[in-house]
Amino acid sequence: MPWKECNVMEERLKFVARLLDGEKMAVLCREFDISRKTGYKILARYNDSGLEGLTDRSRRPYRQANQLSFQIEKLIVRLKQDKPTWVAPKIRERLARLYPDVHRPAISTVHAVLDRHGMVEHRKRRRNRATGTALSSGCRPNALCCADYKGEFMLADRRYCYPLTITDFASRYLIASEALSTTKEAYAFTVFESLLKEFGLPSAIRTDNGVPFASPNALFNLSRLSVWWLRLDIDIKRIKPGCPQHIRGSSCTPPSRPTGSVCRRYVGQSGAGGPYRAPWTI
């Protein structure tokens, strides 16, 4: 047997019809699971407006205390039509000069009136999305290095660890695996500065488009770290978003379990969470 469907209008109509047949208000209200105050309200609306009184009414307030008068709204629209280049602050000051006795609306109110009448031009927000660069392959050691953060995980002391791995593309040599407490540029600067002094300058560095290698809000997505690389005459190669397999470091470094175990052993000894060199090389 299918479920019986009903709506509010039908229930109200049944309620009023049974009241008009002579049934008691208290018994009907108990059956329809409403209060007697609501029952008398439904009956009063039916006696005043008939069937239209049983429909749902708008819950909008009858008046708004701070609502802008339509006369001022017309003045704002007229000023904008006369001077299309004027914006909300200019129109507000013009209203104050023409009508000093009238309460001046806020700048946001004037802008809302213009927007409501279609007099505001909405500019599309430009979003600088990373697209990546042309990738090159290093045929000799130290020609191309790959840098990447191998995710994050929580330590026993409730701190997070961010392993930074740097590898050589041609030889698959693990240059460094540093256990850092954050992805801030200051810690990455320390790691790369010591590595460049020890192994020399590579021709290019391949990274993803995340921090600290790139900055989404900067010009050409250049971060302080990438600008420093450019000043050292190091080319920057960035993979396309969503393609981590293009970083050879993802496949040529040791698996995440040994990296994580080393980080758990050595990050706890750093005190302030500074960089530590992993005790292995390939």
N, C-alpha and C positions, 0 to 999 in steps of 0.2 A: 504494500500500500504506500503510495507516494506521500511525501510530506505536504501538508497544507500550507500554501503561501498566503500571506496577508500583509497589508501595509497599514500605516498609521491612519490614513484617511478612512479606510474601511472600518477599522476598529472604532474610531470616533463616531462614524455614522451608525454602527450597530449600538453603540452606547446610548446615543441620543434617541434612537428609535425605541429601544426598550424602556427608556425613561418616559417617553411620550405614551407608551402602552400602559403606564401606571406602576412600573416596578420601583422599588425603593432605591434611593440614592446610595445609602450605605452598603446595601447588598451588592449593587452593581460595581461600586468602586472596589470592594473587596474581591470581586470576581475578576475584574479587569486589572487588578493590581496597581491602582492609582489612589492618590489621596482624595478625600472629599473636596478639598479646596480645588484641585484640578478638575474634578467632576463638575462642580458648580461653574467653574470658568468655561469649560466646554459648552455647557448648557447656555450660559449667558451669551457667548459668541454666536451660538446657533440662533438664539432668539433675536439678536441684533442684526446679523448679516446673512442668515440662512446657511446654505451649504458652503458659501465662500468663507464663512467664519471658522469652518473646520480645517481649512488648509493651514500649513505652517506659515508663520509670519516672520518677517525679517527681524533679526536681533540687533540691527544697527541702531545706535542711540539717536534720539530725535534731534539732538543738537550737539555741537562740539564747542566747548568753551573757547578754545583758541583757534577756531576755524577762520580763515581769511575771508573777508567779505568779497562778494562778487564784484563790487565797484572797484576795489583796489586791484583785483585780478584782471579786470578789463583794462585798467590803466597800464598794468605791467605788459599785457599783450600788445596794447596800442603803441607803447614806447618801443617795444621790440620790433614791431612792424615798421615804425618810422626810422629806427636806427638798427638795421640788422646786425651791425658789427658790435653793438653794445652787449656786454655780458651782465651777469647778475649783480656784481658790486656797483657797476656804473648805473644801472637802472635803479638800484636802491638809493643811491645818492641823488639821482635826479628826482625821484619821488619825494625825498626829504626837502629838496629845494622848492619844488612846486607846491607841495602841501605840507607845510611845517607842523600843522596841528594834528595831522593824521599819524597814528602810530606806525612807525616803519617796520615792515616785516624783515625777518632775518634773510641773509644772503641765500641760505639753503632753501628757504621758502620761495624766494623769487626764482631760484633755479628749478625747483620742483614745478612751479606754475609754467615756466617755459617748456620744461620737458613734457608736461602733461598736454600741452598744445602742439607738440611736435616741432618746437623751435630750437632744439638743442641737437647739435651734430655729435653723435657718439663716434669716437675714434676707436678703431680696433686696436687692441693691445698687441703689440709685437712681442712674440715669444721667441727668444733666441734658442733654437733647438740645435743640439749638437748633431753633426752629420758625419764626423770622422774625416780623416785625411787619407790620401793615397799611401798605401802601405808598401814598404820596401823590405827586402830580405837581405840580411847581412851575410856575406859569403866568407868573411874572415872574423876571427875573434876580436872582440871589442869594437866591432863596427856597429852593432845594434844591440841595445840592452832592453829588456822587458821588465817593467816594474808594476806590481799589483799588490793590493791588500787582499789577503786570503780570508775574507769574511771577518767575523767577530764571534767571540764566545766569552762566557762569564767564568771567572776564576772562583776558587773556593772562598776568597775574601770579598766576594760580591763586586769585584771590579771587572771591567771588560778588557779583553786583550785583542789587539789588532795586529796580526802578523804581516809585516811588510817584507816581501820577497823580491829580490832583484837578480835576474839571470842574464846570461849571455845567449844571444839567439843562435849563433853558429855552433858553439861548442856545448851548449846546454849546461854550462858551468853555473852552479849556484853561487853567485857572488856574495849574497847576504840574505839572511832571514832574521829580521829584527822584530822582537816582541815589544810593541808600543802600546801605550795606554790610551792613545787618541790618534785621530787622523789629522791633527793640526799641522800646519806647515812648519812650525818651529822644530818639531821632532823629525820631520822628513828632511829638513835642511841639514840637521846634524848627521843623519845617516848618509845622505848623498855626498856631503862634503868630505867625510872620512873615506868613502869609497873612491871618489874621484882622485883623492890624493894618493891612494894606494894602488889603484888599477889604471889610472889615467882617464882621459876624456874619451868617451865613445863618440862615434859619428852621429848617432841618433838614439833616441829613447822612445820606446813604444809603451803607451799607457792607455787606460780607459779615460772616460770623460768626467770622472768624479773628482772630488776634492781629495788631496791637495794638488793633484796634477792639473786640474782645470777649474775654472770658476764660471758658473753659469751666468752670472750677472756682470761680468767684466767684458771689456772689448776683446773680440775674437776668442772669448772664453779663456783668456790668459790669466793664470794665477801668478802669485809672486814666485812660486817655484819654477813654473814654466818660463817666466821672463828671465829668471836667473840662468836657466839652461840656454836660452837664446843668446844671452850676453856671453856665455862661454862657447858660442859657435856650435851648439848641439842642436840638431834638427829634432823637431817634435813630431812624432807619429801617433795618431790617435785612432782607435778602432771605432767602428760604428756602434751606436748604442744597441744593447741587446745581443752582442756577438762576442762574448768573453773568450770563445775558442780562438779568436785571432791573436790573443796574447799567448805567445809560445810558452811563457812562464807558467801558464795553467797546466801544461802537460809535462814540462821538463823539470819542474821542481819536485822534491820528494812529496809523497802523499800527505794529506792534511793531518793524519793521525800522528806521525812523528813530529810534524811542525807544531801541532797543538801540545804534545807532551813536553817538548822542549820549552815552549812558551810557559806552560804551567810551572815548570821547574825553575825557570830563570826570571820570570817577571816578578815573582814574589820577593826576590832578592834586591830589586831595583829601588825599593823605598818609594821614591817619587814617581815611579813608573816610566823611567827613562829608557832609552834604547839599549839593547843588549845583543851582542853578536852570538848567533847560534853556534854551538861547538862542533859543527861538522862542515865539511866541504866535499864537493863531488869532483 
